[in-house]
Structure formats: C-alpha cells, structure tokens
Amino acid sequence: MFPYSTMLQPIFWMVIGLLTGVFVIGLRYWLKDLNISMNWWKWVLLSFWIVLLAVTLCGSFTLMGENEWTAGYRFLLFFGTVITISGAGLWMILRRVNP
C-alpha cells in the first residue's frame, strides 16, 4: 500500500516539500506583483492564516473520511466561515498602504 511503502513514502514527502517551496516562492512574487509591501509581521499573520486554513480543511475532510459527515460539514461550515472572514480582514491589512 502506498502510504506505508518504504520506497515511495520518502519520494512522496520530497515532492510535497518541493511543491510547498514552489507555493511560497510563487506567493512572494504574487504579492510583489500586486505591489504589497511585506514585512516580518505581515508574513507571520499570512503564515498563521494559511496554517489555520490547512487545519480547517484537513480536519473537516478527515471527519468526512471517517464517515462523520455531519460533524465534517459542521466543522467546515463553522471554521470555514471564521477563516473566510479573517481572510478578508487580513487582505485589508495587507492592502493597506504604508505611510
């Protein structure tokens, strides 16, 4: 089985790490293209939001995969709403022009 394969598991995690690096580099250039100046605390806020988004998606789909459909939908609905609202607020903070 693939997740427990001794040869394919390290290759899988190397590909995931490579794709994560490509995502971060692409995010950096995308923000630069939008003329958004980033400093350390903006990167921390954005990273925290991305981690919360990942936890929300992983948690809800894990519940759905364990045949807890109602709990998965409720988890996704509640925390998805929180993540969407906080993402809109974070976008306004990032787009704010520095004096």
Stockholm file with secondary structure:
# STOCKHOLM 1.0

chainA/1-99         MFPYSTMLQPIFWMVIGLLTGVFVIGLRYWLKDLNISMNWWKWVLLSFWIVLLAVTLCGSFTLMGENEWTAGYRFLLFFGTVITISGAGLWMILRRVNP
#=GR chainA/1-99 SS CGGGCTTHHHHHHHHHHHHHHHHHHHHHHHHHHTTCCCCHHHHHHHHHHHHHHHHHHHHHHHHHHTTCHHHHHHHHHHHHHHHHHHHHHHHHHHHSCCC
#=GC SS_cons        CGGGCTTHHHHHHHHHHHHHHHHHHHHHHHHHHTTCCCCHHHHHHHHHHHHHHHHHHHHHHHHHHTTCHHHHHHHHHHHHHHHHHHHHHHHHHHHSCCC
//
